[in-house]
Amino acid sequence: MTPPLPPEPLLLAAVDMGSNSFRLEIGQLAGRGRYKRIDYLKETVRLGGGLDADGRLTEEAQARGLACLARFALRLRGFGTEQVRAVATQTLREARNRDAFLARARTVLGHPIEVVSGREEARLIFAGVARLQPSERPRLVIDIGGRSTEMILGQGRTPRAAESFQVGSVSLSMRYFPEGRFTEAGFRAAQIAAGAELEEALQPFAPGQWVEALGSSGTVGAVSQLLAANGVTDGAITPQGLRWAIEACLAAGHQDALDLPGLKPERRAVLGGGLSILYTLAMQFGIDALQPARGALRQGVIFDLGERLEAAAAGPGARRARQDLRDTSVQELQRRFGSDLAQAARVRRLALALYRRVAPREAPPGTETPRELGWAAALHEIGMSVSHHDHHRHSAYLLAHVDAPGFSQSQQRRVAELVLGHRGSLRKLDATLASEATLWPVLCLRLAVLLSHARNDVPAGVATLRRTEGGAELRLAPAWADGHPRTLHLLGEERRAWERSGRLALAVRHDG
């Protein structure tokens, strides 16, 4: 009898909403970390060129982005939310109207979209390069995007330093090569601007820290192809090759007159800015040859998504190698800020137990509310490292601004909101409590904190929460309640706080 074939690996998809291009990568992760590309779509959107003087995305730029996402959505038909991760980078980190655009974008794409921090973007870039082009040599990885440049120093699969700088091929080209004109003054000014932004990277990314330099993604790939197609280099980006490319731009005088083998038409408008950054990097960091890398942000996103799914499937008792990176980040933050681990675990257990009784039966696709509630409970007291007074505000501020690998900016913000709401007035959360997706986790976290205020374990089954027509009812075991008058007092105050908020009616029962 022929043995059954092993199941086909799950298809995973990454959507990279960059400042210059949007990309869709579909792949599979096979055994031993092997990666197989299934499909790849790329469209030049120029989202980064659509920021107006007030830092808002124009309607025209939004329309280009939404039209591209609609086409990606057609390719993603049949994909579950757990199979897709969409990330947005520098332009949407900057855009003042990003939330309005993202709401429209999510609807069009049919999947959640995360705005990742610059350092998280850098980490994901390195993950893509390290997995597809493995090496144990210390290496510098550079990714020049439309409005930011990421630099990562690492070895093997471990990034040792990662930074994001707000200078990119689109932003420099728009400012120093207006209307597509190439001038010597423009190149000088663009290189000075790039050097000023990258200057703080000189020490952590100094040549002695690495032995090979790799360039990821669009700008590096475009310049590499240009140099190779014209016989200038074998594809390596060298100072001599960059000077040749700059001279070719100056000889043409205008991007429309730039007709060189290997240069795609859509790259002409951003070539001046890209060359300026590359030449500055070569000079400042002593890079004799920047080699194009296999792997980029989109592959890093897929590897990260695969690790999350593996960790979730393995369960909470899995070995550390299968741990979700976000859980690792939470543990690191607890250590960094000296959290009371026993209290954090106590509040987490109780908050999740309460939430399971009132959680909506069908959560919106892509939501991770129980996990976000668990992380908030684990980190709700980190602000005590600043001050015991108003520590919930300090905790929320730290969470909103600290580097937490694995988390998107939007998810960090949601966890920070939960932490901000775990004590004190509810007025500060008035806008967010209008959504049930926030209201119920906040309620459960606040109740868990109050029930655990004495820093003693609350026995299982002592407190149960249920939804009622007008709000919620917390029922306590009578014997336990009789022995904890202080807790009953605090719960009475909590009931009145919710009454003042007008968001729900909280009843507390302990009469058997």
C-alpha positions as CSV (number, residue, x, y, z in Angstrom):
1,M,0.0,0.0,0.0
2,T,1.4,3.4,-1.0
3,P,1.9,5.6,2.1
4,P,-0.2,8.9,2.1
5,L,1.6,12.0,0.9
6,P,2.5,14.5,3.6
7,P,0.2,17.5,3.8
8,E,1.2,20.4,1.6
9,P,2.7,23.3,3.6
10,L,0.3,26.2,4.3
11,L,0.5,29.1,1.9
12,L,1.6,32.3,3.6
13,A,1.4,35.8,2.2
14,A,3.1,39.1,3.0
15,V,1.9,42.5,1.8
16,D,4.6,45.1,2.0
17,M,3.1,48.7,1.7
18,G,6.3,50.6,1.1
19,S,6.8,54.3,0.3
20,N,7.6,53.6,-3.4
21,S,6.2,50.2,-4.2
22,F,3.6,47.8,-2.8
23,R,4.5,44.1,-2.9
24,L,2.7,40.9,-2.4
25,E,4.7,37.8,-1.8
26,I,3.2,34.3,-1.4
27,G,5.3,31.4,-0.2
28,Q,5.6,28.2,1.7
29,L,7.8,27.2,4.5
30,A,8.9,23.6,4.2
31,G,11.0,21.4,6.5
32,R,14.4,22.6,7.8
33,G,13.5,26.3,7.1
34,R,13.3,25.9,3.3
35,Y,11.4,28.6,1.5
36,K,9.5,28.3,-1.7
37,R,8.1,31.3,-3.5
38,I,4.7,30.7,-5.0
39,D,3.9,34.1,-6.4
40,Y,5.2,37.7,-6.4
41,L,3.4,40.9,-7.4
42,K,4.8,44.4,-7.3
43,E,3.3,47.7,-8.3
44,T,4.9,51.2,-8.2
45,V,2.5,53.2,-6.1
46,R,4.6,56.2,-5.0
47,L,2.7,56.6,-1.7
48,G,5.7,58.5,-0.3
49,G,5.4,61.1,-3.0
50,G,1.8,61.7,-2.0
51,L,2.4,63.5,1.3
52,D,1.3,67.1,1.1
53,A,2.9,70.1,3.0
54,D,0.8,69.2,6.1
55,G,2.0,65.7,6.2
56,R,-1.3,64.2,4.9
57,L,-1.7,61.7,2.2
58,T,-3.4,63.2,-0.8
59,E,-6.6,61.7,-2.1
60,E,-4.7,60.8,-5.4
61,A,-2.0,58.9,-3.5
62,Q,-4.6,57.1,-1.4
63,A,-6.5,56.1,-4.6
64,R,-3.3,54.6,-6.1
65,G,-2.7,52.6,-2.9
66,L,-6.3,51.4,-2.6
67,A,-6.4,50.4,-6.3
68,C,-3.3,48.3,-5.8
69,L,-4.6,46.7,-2.7
70,A,-7.8,45.8,-4.5
71,R,-5.8,43.9,-7.1
72,F,-3.8,42.2,-4.3
73,A,-7.1,41.2,-2.7
74,L,-8.2,39.3,-5.8
75,R,-5.0,37.2,-5.6
76,L,-5.6,36.6,-1.8
77,R,-9.1,35.2,-2.3
78,G,-9.4,32.0,-0.2
79,F,-6.6,33.0,2.2
80,G,-7.5,32.9,5.9
81,T,-6.6,35.9,8.1
82,E,-4.0,33.7,9.9
83,Q,-2.2,33.2,6.5
84,V,-1.7,36.9,5.7
85,R,0.3,39.6,7.3
86,A,0.3,43.1,5.8
87,V,2.8,45.7,7.0
88,A,3.1,49.4,6.3
89,T,6.3,51.4,6.7
90,Q,7.7,54.9,6.8
91,T,5.1,56.9,4.8
92,L,2.3,55.6,7.0
93,R,4.4,56.1,10.1
94,E,4.5,59.7,9.1
95,A,1.1,60.4,7.5
96,R,-1.1,62.5,9.8
97,N,-4.3,60.9,8.3
98,R,-3.0,57.4,8.3
99,D,-5.8,56.0,10.5
100,A,-8.5,57.1,8.0
101,F,-6.5,55.7,5.1
102,L,-5.8,52.4,6.9
103,A,-9.5,51.9,7.7
104,R,-10.2,52.1,4.0
105,A,-7.2,50.0,3.1
106,R,-8.2,47.2,5.5
107,T,-11.7,47.1,3.9
108,V,-10.3,46.9,0.4
109,L,-7.6,44.3,1.2
110,G,-9.8,42.2,3.5
111,H,-7.1,41.7,6.0
112,P,-5.6,43.7,9.0
113,I,-2.7,46.1,8.2
114,E,0.0,46.8,10.8
115,V,2.2,49.9,10.8
116,V,5.6,48.7,12.0
117,S,8.2,50.8,13.6
118,G,11.5,51.5,11.9
119,R,13.5,49.1,14.1
120,E,10.8,46.4,13.7
121,E,11.1,46.9,9.9
122,A,14.8,46.6,10.2
123,R,14.5,43.4,12.2
124,L,12.1,41.8,9.6
125,I,14.5,42.8,6.8
126,F,17.4,41.1,8.5
127,A,15.2,38.0,9.1
128,G,14.5,37.8,5.4
129,V,18.1,38.2,4.4
130,A,19.5,35.9,7.1
131,R,17.1,33.0,6.2
132,L,17.5,33.2,2.4
133,Q,21.2,34.1,2.4
134,P,22.6,32.4,5.5
135,S,26.1,33.2,6.8
136,E,27.9,33.2,10.1
137,R,30.1,36.1,9.0
138,P,29.4,39.5,10.7
139,R,27.4,41.5,8.1
140,L,26.0,44.9,7.5
141,V,22.6,44.8,5.8
142,I,21.2,48.0,4.2
143,D,17.7,48.6,2.8
144,I,17.0,51.9,1.1
145,G,13.3,52.5,0.8
146,G,11.3,55.4,-0.5
147,R,11.3,57.5,2.7
148,S,13.6,55.6,5.1
149,T,16.9,53.7,5.1
150,E,17.3,50.7,7.5
151,M,20.7,49.5,8.7
152,I,21.2,46.2,10.5
153,L,24.3,44.7,12.0
154,G,24.1,41.0,12.7
155,Q,25.6,37.5,12.5
156,G,23.8,34.3,11.6
157,R,20.1,34.9,12.3
158,T,20.7,37.3,15.2
159,P,20.6,41.1,14.6
160,R,22.9,42.9,17.0
161,A,22.0,46.5,16.1
162,A,19.1,47.8,14.0
163,E,18.2,51.4,13.2
164,S,16.0,53.2,10.8
165,F,16.8,56.7,9.3
166,Q,14.3,59.1,7.8
167,V,16.0,59.4,4.4
168,G,14.9,57.6,1.3
169,S,15.0,57.6,-2.5
170,V,11.6,59.2,-3.0
171,S,12.0,61.9,-0.4
172,L,15.5,62.9,-1.5
173,S,14.5,62.8,-5.2
174,M,11.5,65.0,-4.7
175,R,13.5,67.6,-2.7
176,Y,16.8,67.8,-4.6
177,F,15.9,66.7,-8.1
178,P,12.6,68.7,-8.7
179,E,10.7,67.9,-11.9
180,G,13.2,65.2,-12.7
181,R,16.2,67.5,-13.3
182,F,19.7,66.2,-12.5
183,T,22.3,68.8,-11.5
184,E,25.7,68.8,-9.8
185,A,24.3,71.1,-7.1
186,G,21.4,68.7,-6.6
187,F,23.6,65.7,-6.1
188,R,25.9,67.6,-3.7
189,A,23.0,68.8,-1.6
190,A,21.3,65.4,-1.5
191,Q,24.6,63.7,-0.4
192,I,25.0,66.3,2.4
193,A,21.4,65.8,3.6
194,A,21.9,62.0,3.5
195,G,25.2,62.3,5.4
196,A,23.6,64.5,8.1
197,E,20.8,61.9,8.7
198,L,23.2,58.9,8.6
199,E,25.9,60.5,10.7
200,E,24.7,59.0,14.0
201,A,25.1,55.5,12.5
202,L,28.9,56.0,12.1
203,Q,29.9,54.5,15.4
204,P,27.5,51.5,15.8
205,F,27.9,50.5,12.1
206,A,31.6,51.2,11.7
207,P,33.6,49.1,9.3
208,G,35.3,47.1,12.0
209,Q,32.0,45.7,13.1
210,W,31.3,43.7,9.9
211,V,33.2,41.9,7.2
212,E,30.5,41.9,4.4
213,A,27.9,44.5,3.3
214,L,24.6,43.5,1.7
215,G,21.9,45.6,0.2
216,S,18.3,44.5,0.2
217,S,15.2,45.5,-1.8
218,G,14.4,47.9,-4.6
219,T,17.0,50.7,-4.8
220,V,20.0,48.4,-4.4
221,G,18.5,45.9,-6.8
222,A,17.9,48.6,-9.4
223,V,21.4,50.1,-9.2
224,S,23.0,46.6,-9.2
225,Q,21.1,45.7,-12.4
226,L,22.0,49.1,-14.0
227,L,25.8,48.6,-13.3
228,A,25.8,45.0,-14.5
229,A,23.8,45.7,-17.7
230,N,26.3,48.4,-18.7
231,G,29.3,46.3,-17.9
232,V,30.5,48.6,-15.2
233,T,30.6,45.9,-12.5
234,D,29.4,42.4,-12.1
235,G,26.4,43.7,-10.1
236,A,28.4,44.8,-7.0
237,I,27.8,48.4,-6.1
238,T,31.2,50.1,-5.8
239,P,32.2,53.8,-5.3
240,Q,33.5,53.8,-8.9
241,G,30.3,52.3,-10.2
242,L,28.2,54.9,-8.3
243,R,30.3,57.8,-9.7
244,W,29.7,56.4,-13.3
245,A,25.9,56.3,-12.6
246,I,25.9,59.8,-11.3
247,E,27.8,61.0,-14.3
248,A,25.3,59.3,-16.6
249,C,22.5,61.1,-14.8
250,L,24.3,64.5,-15.2
251,A,25.0,63.8,-18.9
252,A,21.2,63.1,-19.5
253,G,20.2,66.2,-17.5
254,H,16.7,64.9,-17.0
255,Q,15.1,61.6,-15.9
256,D,13.1,61.4,-19.1
257,A,16.4,61.5,-21.2
258,L,17.9,58.7,-19.1
259,D,17.8,55.7,-21.4
260,L,20.3,53.1,-20.1
261,P,20.3,49.3,-20.4
262,G,19.0,47.7,-17.2
263,L,17.1,50.7,-15.9
264,K,13.4,50.2,-15.6
265,P,11.3,53.3,-16.5
266,E,9.6,53.4,-13.1
267,R,13.0,53.7,-11.4
268,R,14.1,56.9,-13.2
269,A,12.1,59.2,-10.9
270,V,13.8,58.0,-7.8
271,L,17.3,57.2,-9.1
272,G,18.9,60.5,-8.1
273,G,17.9,60.1,-4.5
274,G,18.9,56.4,-4.4
275,L,22.4,57.1,-5.9
276,S,23.0,59.9,-3.4
277,I,22.2,57.7,-0.4
278,L,24.3,54.8,-1.8
279,Y,27.3,57.1,-2.5
280,T,27.1,58.7,0.9
281,L,27.0,55.2,2.6
282,A,30.0,54.0,0.5
283,M,32.0,57.1,1.5
284,Q,31.0,57.3,5.2
285,F,31.2,53.6,6.0
286,G,34.1,52.6,3.8
287,I,32.0,50.1,1.7
288,D,34.1,49.0,-1.2
289,A,31.5,46.7,-2.6
290,L,27.8,46.4,-1.6
291,Q,26.4,43.1,-2.8
292,P,22.7,42.7,-3.6
293,A,21.1,40.4,-1.1
294,R,18.6,37.6,-1.4
295,G,15.7,38.3,0.9
296,A,13.9,41.4,2.1
297,L,11.2,42.7,4.3
298,R,8.4,40.7,2.6
299,Q,10.2,37.3,3.2
300,G,11.1,38.3,6.7
301,V,7.3,39.0,7.3
302,I,6.5,35.5,6.1
303,F,9.2,33.8,8.3
304,D,7.9,35.8,11.3
305,L,4.3,34.8,10.5
306,G,5.4,31.2,10.2
307,E,7.1,31.3,13.6
308,R,3.9,32.8,15.2
309,L,1.8,30.0,13.7
310,E,4.2,27.4,14.9
311,A,4.3,28.9,18.4
312,A,0.5,29.0,18.6
313,A,0.3,25.4,17.4
314,A,2.9,24.2,19.9
315,G,1.0,25.7,22.8
316,P,2.2,27.5,25.9
317,G,4.4,24.7,27.1
318,A,6.5,24.6,23.9
319,R,10.3,25.0,24.0
320,R,11.7,28.5,23.7
321,A,12.7,28.0,20.1
322,R,9.1,28.0,19.1
323,Q,8.1,30.9,21.3
324,D,6.3,33.9,19.7
325,L,8.8,36.7,19.6
326,R,6.2,39.0,21.1
327,D,6.1,36.8,24.2
328,T,9.9,37.0,24.4
329,S,9.7,40.8,24.2
330,V,7.1,41.0,27.0
331,Q,9.4,38.9,29.2
332,E,12.4,41.1,28.4
333,L,10.4,44.2,29.3
334,Q,9.3,42.6,32.6
335,R,13.0,42.0,33.4
336,R,14.1,45.4,32.2
337,F,11.6,47.3,34.4
338,G,11.7,45.0,37.4
339,S,8.1,43.8,37.3
340,D,6.6,41.7,40.1
341,L,6.3,38.6,38.1
342,A,4.1,36.8,40.5
343,Q,1.6,39.6,40.6
344,A,1.7,40.0,36.8
345,A,1.0,36.3,36.4
346,R,-1.8,36.5,39.0
347,V,-3.5,39.4,37.2
348,R,-3.1,37.8,33.8
349,R,-4.7,34.5,34.8
350,L,-7.7,36.2,36.4
351,A,-8.2,38.8,33.6
352,L,-8.2,36.0,31.0
353,A,-10.5,33.8,33.0
354,L,-13.0,36.7,33.3
355,Y,-12.7,37.6,29.7
356,R,-13.4,34.1,28.5
357,R,-16.9,34.5,30.0
358,V,-17.8,37.7,28.2
359,A,-15.8,37.6,25.0
360,P,-17.8,37.8,21.8
361,R,-18.5,34.4,20.3
362,E,-17.2,35.5,16.9
363,A,-14.2,37.9,17.0
364,P,-13.4,40.0,13.9
365,P,-10.9,38.3,11.7
366,G,-7.3,39.0,12.6
367,T,-8.0,40.2,16.2
368,E,-5.8,38.9,19.0
369,T,-7.7,40.5,21.9
370,P,-7.0,37.7,24.5
371,R,-3.3,37.8,23.7
372,E,-3.3,41.6,23.9
373,L,-5.1,41.4,27.2
374,G,-2.6,38.9,28.5
375,W,0.3,41.1,27.5
376,A,-1.3,44.2,29.1
377,A,-1.8,42.2,32.3
378,A,1.9,41.1,32.2
379,L,3.1,44.6,31.8
380,H,0.6,46.8,33.7
381,E,3.0,47.6,36.5
382,I,6.2,48.4,34.5
383,G,5.6,52.1,35.1
384,M,6.4,51.6,38.8
385,S,10.0,51.7,37.8
386,V,9.4,55.4,37.2
387,S,7.0,56.2,40.0
388,H,4.3,54.5,42.1
389,H,2.1,57.5,41.7
390,D,0.1,57.3,38.4
391,H,2.1,54.3,37.5
392,H,-0.6,53.3,35.0
393,R,0.2,56.4,32.9
394,H,3.9,55.7,33.1
395,S,3.4,52.1,32.1
396,A,1.3,53.1,29.1
397,Y,3.8,55.7,28.0
398,L,6.7,53.2,28.2
399,L,4.7,50.6,26.2
400,A,3.7,53.1,23.5
401,H,7.3,54.2,22.9
402,V,9.6,51.3,23.8
403,D,11.1,49.0,21.2
404,A,9.4,45.7,21.4
405,P,10.5,43.3,18.6
406,G,7.6,41.4,17.0
407,F,5.0,44.1,17.8
408,S,3.6,46.5,15.3
409,Q,3.0,50.1,16.3
410,S,-0.7,49.7,16.2
411,Q,-0.7,46.6,18.4
412,Q,1.7,48.3,20.9
413,R,-0.7,51.2,21.0
414,R,-3.7,48.9,21.7
415,V,-1.8,47.1,24.6
416,A,-0.8,50.5,25.9
417,E,-4.4,51.7,25.9
418,L,-5.4,48.6,28.0
419,V,-2.7,49.3,30.4
420,L,-3.7,53.0,30.7
421,G,-7.2,51.9,31.5
422,H,-6.4,49.4,34.2
423,R,-6.9,51.9,37.0
424,G,-8.1,55.5,37.6
425,S,-10.8,57.4,35.8
426,L,-12.5,56.0,32.7
427,R,-12.8,59.4,31.1
428,K,-9.3,59.1,29.7
429,L,-10.5,56.2,27.5
430,D,-13.9,57.7,26.6
431,A,-13.3,57.4,22.9
432,T,-11.9,53.9,22.9
433,L,-14.5,52.5,25.2
434,A,-17.1,53.2,22.6
435,S,-15.9,50.0,21.0
436,E,-16.8,46.7,22.6
437,A,-13.4,45.4,21.4
438,T,-11.8,47.7,24.0
439,L,-14.5,47.9,26.6
440,W,-14.6,44.3,27.7
441,P,-10.9,43.7,28.0
442,V,-10.5,47.0,30.0
443,L,-13.3,45.9,32.4
444,C,-11.7,42.5,32.9
445,L,-8.2,43.9,33.5
446,R,-9.6,46.5,36.0
447,L,-11.5,43.8,37.9
448,A,-8.5,41.4,37.9
449,V,-6.3,44.2,39.3
450,L,-8.8,45.0,42.1
451,L,-9.4,41.4,43.0
452,S,-5.6,40.8,43.3
453,H,-4.8,44.1,45.0
454,A,-3.6,42.4,48.1
455,R,-1.1,40.4,46.0
456,N,-2.6,37.1,47.1
457,D,-3.8,34.4,44.7
458,V,-7.6,34.4,44.1
459,P,-8.8,30.8,44.1
460,A,-10.4,29.5,40.8
461,G,-14.1,29.9,40.7
462,V,-14.3,32.7,43.4
463,A,-15.1,35.4,40.8
464,T,-17.2,34.9,37.7
465,L,-18.3,37.5,35.2
466,R,-21.3,37.5,32.8
467,R,-22.9,39.8,30.4
468,T,-26.3,41.2,31.3
469,E,-28.9,43.1,29.3
470,G,-27.6,46.4,30.8
471,G,-24.0,45.6,31.2
472,A,-22.2,43.0,33.3
473,E,-22.5,41.2,36.6
474,L,-19.5,40.1,38.8
475,R,-20.5,37.3,41.2
476,L,-18.3,36.5,44.1
477,A,-18.3,33.4,46.3
478,P,-20.0,34.6,49.6
479,A,-17.4,33.1,52.0
480,W,-14.5,34.7,50.1
481,A,-16.3,38.0,49.8
482,D,-17.0,38.1,53.6
483,G,-13.3,37.7,54.3
484,H,-12.3,40.5,51.9
485,P,-14.2,43.7,52.9
486,R,-11.5,46.0,51.5
487,T,-11.9,44.3,48.1
488,L,-15.7,44.7,48.3
489,H,-15.1,48.4,49.0
490,L,-12.9,48.8,45.9
491,L,-15.4,46.9,43.8
492,G,-18.1,49.3,45.0
493,E,-16.0,52.2,43.8
494,E,-15.4,50.5,40.5
495,R,-19.2,50.0,40.0
496,R,-19.7,53.7,40.5
497,A,-16.9,54.6,38.1
498,W,-18.6,52.6,35.3
499,E,-21.9,54.2,36.2
500,R,-20.4,57.7,35.8
501,S,-18.9,56.6,32.5
502,G,-22.2,55.7,31.0
503,R,-20.7,52.8,29.1
504,L,-22.2,49.9,31.1
505,A,-23.9,49.0,34.4
506,L,-21.7,46.9,36.6
507,A,-23.4,44.8,39.3
508,V,-21.4,43.1,42.1
509,R,-23.1,40.1,43.8
510,H,-22.0,38.0,46.7
511,D,-25.2,36.8,48.3
512,G,-25.1,33.3,47.2
